Amino acid sequence: MAPQGVLQFDFVHRFSASPSPERKVTSFPSFILAAGLPAHTMLGFFYSTNSTLVARYPNEWEFFGQAAVLREDAGKPIDLGVELGYSLAAEGFVGELALARRAGPVRFLAVGRLLADPADGPMDVALGGGAVWRLGRWIALAGDVTTVLERAAGEEIAWSAGLQLGIPHTPHTLSLQASNTIGISLESASRGTGQTLYGFEFTIPITLRRFLGGGGGPTADSAGVRATAADTGLVVVSVKNLAYSLGALEISAGTTVEWVNDDPVEHSIVAADGRFDSMLIKPGGTWRYTFWTPGTYAYSCRPHPFMKGTVTVVPRP
């Protein structure tokens, strides 16, 4: 799910090789372009340049909308997401209900899908599951299986496996993959083939605030947050998706604020009046500052000046 104000571009390249003596390599490039919208929603499309979903239909478009209904990072017990779309190749609507839950370094996933039948029959139902095992901050293993409950002739259980790599100090990721599916749309990713394809996926999130400016203030989720005198004396602000999670914070004098860099790039906390400067905080790093004097303190990130926040300090009762 792309955050609000982020344009997500993914390039997926899979290929197969015919047996000797030809050993011809056939490429199956696919693309995802989607925009993160308010209320944890996203609109976009899948496009595959080489599709076998429908005979004599050489490529595939699938337009979709997604919404994160429940999120673990917002204190809910599970992640719950829904997706609705339309497949031009299959000429019908598609949908997915996805559940996920973390257990230590492992994130388990389950999906249920309604798919348009490319042969103009009744809608197909597909079920699947998978897991992502995080081995470290920059590396994880992933795998999943999905099957249409009534598979057509030639269709097999769909599967994929991958080595997921975060590229340090950038927002990009690279995944090395093996799969028996041709494309990445809901339709194609649910229908396995009789061949194994190999390839990679490269993600390019484009934060529009970086280019357009004016979007670095507090978000709807974080505006006007107040920490009272009954608090423990420590308030934690996450720096994630090129934004401060508590963009407009009100605290009592003597409270310490800790900024945690949850982004894959370096950030800083620099007061507009020069009162404090964290210098660069590496991914995973933290920085603290205790506010003793009442007043309003504006701050920003030196590498990303569109990121802005304020801390309002009130006298302790």
N, C-alpha and C positions, 0 to 999 in steps of 0.2 A: 504494500500500500504506500503510494507516494505521499509524503506530507503536503499540506496545503502550500501552494506557491511553488511546487517543484514539478518540473516536466521530466518524466521518466522515459528514457530511451534504452531499450535492451536489444542487443544484436545476438541472435542465436544462429550458429552455423553447425549443421550436422552433415555428415557425408557417409557414403557407403562405397565399397570397392568391389567390382565384379571379379570373379575368379580368373585365374590365368587361362590363356596367355594374354587376354586383353588388359586385365587389371584396371579397368576404367573407373575413375572416381566420379561419382555423381553427387552434386552438392544440393543441399536443401536449406537455403538461408531463410530465416524468419526474423521478424522485427516486432517489437512492442513499442508503442508510443502512447503515453497516458499522462494526464494532468491531475495533480493532487488538488482537491477542492475542499471547501469548509466542511465541518462536521464529519471528518474522517471518511470522505468519499473520493472517488476517482472515476474519470471517464477516459476511454481510450479505445485502441483497436489493436488486434493482431493481424499481421500480414505475412503469409508464406508464399515465396516465389515459386515453389515447386511442391504441389500437393497431389496426393492420390486419393483424397476423400471422395471425389466424384469423378467418374470416368469422363475424359475429354474436357475436364475443367482444370486448367493447368496451375492455377494459383488459388489462394484462399484468403478471404477477408472475414474477420469476426469483430464486430463492434460491441463494446461492453461498458457496463457501469458497475462499480463495486462500492460496498459500504461496510465499514467495520462496526458492527452492532455492539459487540462487547470486546474489551481489551484487557489483557492481564496487566499491562503497564499502567492501567487506570484503576487497579484494585479489584478487577473482576476475576472470578475463578477460572475463566477460560477466555480464549479468543474466539469470537464468532463473527464470521463474515458471510456476506451474500453477494452473488454476482448474477446479473441478467445481461443477456446479449442477443445478437442476431447474426447468424451465419449466412453469408451470401451464397456460398457454395452449396450448403444443404438446404437453403431457402427456408429457414425456420428459426424459431427462438430457442435459446439455450439458457440454462441456469445452473447455479451451483450453491450449495450450502456447505461451508467449511468450518470445522472445529479444530482447535489446537490448544495444547496445554504443555507447559514446561515441567520437567521433573529433573532438577539439577542441570547438567549440561545437555540434556536431551529434550527436544521439543517434538511431541507426537502430533500427528495430523490425521484427520479423517474427512472425507468429502462424499457428498451425494450429489449426483448431477442428473438433470433432465436434458436430453439431447434431441435435436431434430434428426429424423432418420433420412440419410442421404438417398435411400431408395423410395422415398415418399410413403413409407409405412407409418405406423403409430410412433409416438415419441419413445426413444430409448431411455432406459434408466441405467446409470453407471454408479458403482461404489468403489471407493479406494481408500488407501491409507498409506502413511509413510512416517519417516522420522528424520530429524536433523540432529546429529551428534556434534556438539561444539568441542573441538579438541584444544582450542586456545582462542585468543582474541581475534586472530586473523585466519583461522583454518577450521573447517568443519567437513564432516561426511554426511551425505544425504542420499536417501533412496525412497522410492515409492512404487506401488502397484495399483492399477485401476482396471476394472473390467466392466464391460457392458453386460448386463444380466442375460440378454438374449443376443449373442454375438452372431453376426452374419458370416457367410462362408468367407474364409480367408482372414477373418479377424481373430486376433489372439489377445490374451491378457497383456495389457500395456504395462511396461515397467521402465524405470530409469534409475540411474545411479550417478552420483557426481562428487567431485572433490571441489569444495567451495573455498575460495581464497579471497580474503580482503587485501586490498593493496594499501599498505601502510601510508598514513598521512594523506590519503585521498578519499573521496566518497565512492570510489569505483570498486567493483568486485569482478572476479573472474572465476568461472566454474568450468571444470573439465568434465565432460559428460559421456555416458554411454546410454543408449536407449533403443527400444524397438518401435518408437513412434516417429512419424515424419515431421509433424509440426507441433506447435505449442498452444494452439487454441484449445478451448474445452472439447470441441469435436475431435480434433486430431490427437490430442493428448490422451484420450480415452480409448483409442482403438489401436491395438498393437498390430505389428506386421510380422512377417516371417524372417526379417533380417535385422541385424544389429547395426546401428549407426553410432558413430563417434563424433565428437565435436566439442564446442565450447560456447559459453554465454558470457558476454561482457556487458556490464550495466553502466549507464552514464546518466546519473541524476543531474539535472540542470536547475539550479536554484534561481528563480527569476528575480528575486530581490537583489541578487548580486549584480544584475544588469540594469534593472529598472529603478531600484532604490525605493525608499518610502515605505517599505514593508517590514521594518525591523522593530516595530513597537511591540507591546505586549499582545499576546494572542487572546482569543475569546476564552480559552481554557485557563488563562493565568492572570488576567487583568484584576487589579484591586485585591490581591491576596494579602490578608493581615495576619501577622503572628502576634499573639497577645502576650501579656506579661506572665501568664501562666505557662508559657512554653518553656522548653528545656533550656533556652538560651542559644540554640543552634538551629538555623534554618538552612536547608540544602536546596540549592538551585541547580538543576540539570542543564547543561549546555548541549543541545541536541538538535539535529536538523537545521543548523545555522540559526538558532534562536535560543533565548533564555527562557526556561520553562516557567519561571515566575518573573515575568517582565516588569510588573509594577508591584513592588513588595512594600508593605508597611510593617515595621517592627518597633519594639520597645528599645530604648537606649540600653546599651550593654549587651545587645544580642550579637552573636557571631553569625555571619553568613558564609557558607561554604559553597563554592562553585565546583561542580564536577563535570569534567569534559567527557561527555558520552559520544562525541563525534569522532570520526576517523581523521580529523585534521586539527591542527593547533589553533587555539583561541586565546584571548586575553581579556582581562577585566581592567579597564582604564577609566578612571574618573574624569569627567569633563573639566573639573577644576584642578586636576593634577594631584588630588589628595592621596590617591592610591593607584598602584599599577602592578598587576600580577606578573607582568612579563608573559612570555608565551607558556601556555599550559599544554603539555603533550596529551595525546589521546589516553584516557584513563586516569589522568592526573587530577589533582584538586588544588584549590587555593582558598584561604580563609582571610576574612577581615572582620574585626570587631568594631561596631559603630557605637561610639559613646556620646556623641554630640547630636542633639536633635536638629533636624533639617532634612532637605531633600537632596539626594545625591544621584545625579545622572551619570551613566557610564556606557561604554561601548567596547567593541572588540577592535583592536588595532588592525589585524589583517582583514577584517570584514566589518567596515564602519557602518554598514546598514543594520548590524545587530546592535540594538539599543535596549537599555533597561534603566529602571529607577528604583532606588531604595529610599523610602520615607521613614525617618526615625522620629518617634514621638517620645515625650518624657515618660519614664516609668512611673506608674501610679504609686 
